């Protein structure tokens, strides 16, 4: 973990110096974004649908079916979309980073880069950090829209709620800060996933067995850090009493 913190500091210093390998960054953005899109959207559809099933049946019982869309929108925007998308990327992309760089480490390809006077942080780490930082917010917004679509399908077809009421409720509940906060969260999660995955890859030892251990540890560590950082980010962003429910009515 200390290695990841140290690597994060190095990444900040290198970014401030403007050392960005553009071609590698674009390649990593393609790997992080489009290649992860299907699984992220599929997850979002079912999460939105399941959440609506659990919420709608209770709210309709109490005569509050008109706020189902708003409650789903707030839950997806503030927590479910950024966290679940980050979890998916931690498993798919974070593990790939650790495995790729770990393999390069044990096969001495990183030593070859150093011999060629190529900094591994500039060439390997920074493109992955930038790719995750830029693509995860986009994936999160697309997951939010898809999750709302899944909830809308369930609400209108199973619980016979009005499509207009559902969407109006969502619009009334959501504020600008909710969208901004989910973008901030997603960017932070993206940076953490990339730094942790690259850090475990760079510190890999012990051949093929070491690569497997580094990959597993990178994913577990990234998931743990995502949940812990999500608590502190939510605590900072949403202090005090909320007004979303009042706006919804």
MOSULTA-V954247 format. One line per field, one symbol per residue. phi: phi as a letter, one per 30 degrees, with the letter a starting at -180 (. if undefined). A space follows every 10 residues. Layout:
BEGIN
phi = ???
END
This chain:
BEGIN
phi = .ddddddedd dedddddicb dddddddddd dddedcdddd ddddeddddd ddeddddddd ecicddcddd ddddddddbd dddddddddd ddceddeddd ddddddcidd ddddddicde dddcdeeddd ddddddeddd dddddddddd ddddddccch dddddddddd ddddcddddd ddddeddddd dddddddddd ddcdbjiddd dddddddddd dddddddddd dddddddbdi ddbdddddd
END
